[in-house]
């Protein structure tokens, strides 16, 4: 089995704009989907990423430089991730297509195979 990472992209503030009851319903869909994957032996892990306190670290003049990010003008942010196991790319794609993150037409999932090192 190969492992794949699903990076959950969304517009900044998407979740903040939801009424509390709607947000709770969306979160429950994530839990149910993860539990279904777990029961099938496909779930490796996943978490929602915190909003704020994000740091970008890049090399500048040969030294690591830290800065805040993402910025208000960012078109999307990574709000969370899942790691799944699948027999091949086709199965991983099928599992990703069922991800509840796609509840909103502006959300999207980046599916990346993980190279075993």
QUIFENFEN-V879551 format. One record per backbone hydrogen bond with DSSP energy under -1.0 kcal/mol. NH is the residue of the N-H (numbers start at 0). CO is the residue of the C=O. E is the energy in kcal/mol with one decimal. If there is no record, write none. Layout:
nh co e
NH CO E
NH CO E
This chain:
nh co e
1 85 -2.6
3 83 -2.5
4 111 -3.4
5 81 -3.1
6 109 -2.9
7 79 -2.5
8 107 -2.7
9 76 -2.2
13 10 -1.9
16 12 -1.5
17 14 -1.4
22 18 -2.5
23 19 -2.4
24 20 -1.8
25 21 -2.2
26 22 -2.5
27 23 -2.1
28 24 -1.5
29 25 -1.5
30 26 -2.2
31 27 -2.5
32 28 -2.4
33 29 -2.7
34 30 -2.3
35 31 -2.2
36 32 -2.4
37 33 -2.5
38 34 -2.4
39 35 -1.3
40 37 -1.3
41 36 -2.9
43 82 -2.7
44 82 -1.7
46 80 -1.5
48 78 -2.7
55 66 -3.1
57 64 -2.3
59 62 -3.0
62 59 -1.8
64 57 -3.4
66 55 -2.2
68 53 -1.2
73 70 -2.6
76 9 -2.9
78 7 -2.9
80 46 -2.2
81 5 -1.8
82 44 -3.4
83 3 -2.6
84 41 -2.4
85 1 -2.6
91 87 -2.2
92 88 -2.6
93 89 -2.1
94 90 -2.5
95 91 -2.5
96 92 -2.0
98 95 -1.6
101 98 -1.8
102 99 -1.5
106 103 -1.4
107 8 -2.0
109 6 -2.6
111 4 -2.8
113 2 -2.8
